[in-house]
Amino acid sequence: MEDLDFNKATSYQEWLAIAKQIDVKQDRISWREQDESDIFHSQLLREHINTMREYRATKEGLKLIDVVQESLSRHSWELNSPEVYTQAHSGTKNIISEYFKEIEDSINYICDNQFSGITDNAKLKIFEEGNRIHGNTALMLSGGASFGIYHLGVVKALHEQNLLPRIIAGSSMGAIVAAAACSKTDQELRDYFANPKSIHRVAIKLNELTNIVNAGSIMDPTQLVEHIHNNVGNFTFKEAFQKTGRTLNISVSATRKRQRPRVLNHFNTPNLLIEQCVLASCAIPGIFPPVSLLQKNKAGEVIPYMESETWIDGSVHLDIPMQRIIRLNNVSRSIVSQANPHVIPFVKEEKKQGILPFVQDLISSTVQAPLLKFMDLGVDLSEKMPWLSIVDKARSMIDQEYSGDINIYYPMTLKSVSKIVSNPTQEEFEDYIRKGELATWPKIAFIRDQMHLNRVLEGCIQRLKNR
């Protein structure tokens, strides 16, 4: 058999073809074909599939509604497990794919057919409530300096498969990519990725020595502003949402002590200029200066926002703002693209099982608790000794949550770390994007199934509203 190498794939279709060949070679296809599993109730799942088919065939709509609701409630948590997507490269068990297809057919049958005992308005309420309970999927893009370019490959891979979530969050470099994705229509995104040479990639420029002394920052912010403007454009959060339907979330940290970091979006700060918010989220202390935010007033004039406040890099205190995104956007599933080199060695990967990962987690937990307690002392002392404020930032970085339900990691090497703060060449830039795609393709099957029900319900809701 020819040499099978995922790195040779130039598209998801090519990657999937290689994955299927590897699964055949490693005898993983038989696992996919067997219903049995100790992760989910396979027998009950099969019963529900057969029952839904029977009720559709006999046109018993009310009974079908009951079994669909019962089935979703019973199996949703089990089928969210990453474990059922890590045994084979090409996908999960066939019974799970069969189940999701049957759920889709049953929901569409309920939506599109009339039967006694239920009106279209009652159906609409059921679907809207089901969609609310099921929740949304959010894509969260970490910081990572130059490595954040890798997020472009993640966005590209998801967009090409029609799987790019409408809720996207970003911190630092992740904020630039998130803002670019949320300010472009689907066609604009296709054009954007079709010609990578047209994408502005120069974000970093050393400050003049006098400016370093005066501003206290190593890098020239005007170059970063140019980079952000070319990739994002001039929009407020509200304007970008109205244009694309995507909800952009940017995390920033206040420079004043004891101020909580904030997540900015079109719900709570609709008139803020995205460019300035992204700039603030990239303002690593000492590297870029703090940023004052700007907003548009009712007359369309640009004016200061919270004039006395300045803001810095969101990833310092809130790299992955999980809980706030969940509350603001009714999110129940998260896809985290993590490109921070200091984070990746310590995050949990779905495939890690057995005694060694258990021991690693135990050691990490044992060390982390007393370390955070010790750092709390440094945070308290920083009130009297300002130079200890760095301890507060270090504590925030250690105590954050850096992973989600589905995690995509950048393939870090010692050689690549040396380029973390640099402008990539065109070849390096395109390599970052490609590696982002390669890291995302193995997660496509899992992501598609997790987002599937929302798509089906939303389609039915729209059809019912249009009647």
Secondary structure, 3 states (H helix, E strand, C coil): CCCCCHHHCCCHHHHHHHHHHHHHHCCCHHHHHCCCCCCCCHHHHHHHHHHHHHHHHCCCHHHHHHHHHHHHHHHCCHHHCHHHHCCCCCCCCHHHHHHHHHHHHHHHHHHHCCCCCCCHHHHHHHHHHHHHHHCEEEEEECCCHHHHHHHHHHHHHHHHCCCCCCEEEECCHHHHHHHHHHCCCHHHHHHHHHCHHHCCCCCCCECCHHHHHHHCCCECHHHHHHHHHHHHCCCEHHHHHHHHCCEEEEEEEECCCCCCCEEECCCCCCCEEHHHHHHHHCCCCCCCCCECCEEECCCCCEEECCCCCCEEECHHHHCCCHHHHHHHHCEEEEEEEECCCCCHHHCCCCCCCCHHHHHHHHHHHHHHHHHHHHHHHHHHHCCCCHHHHHHHHHHHHHCCCCCCCEEEECCCCHHHHCCCCCCCCHHHHHHHHHHHHHHHHHHHHHHHHHHHHHHHHHHHHHHHHHC
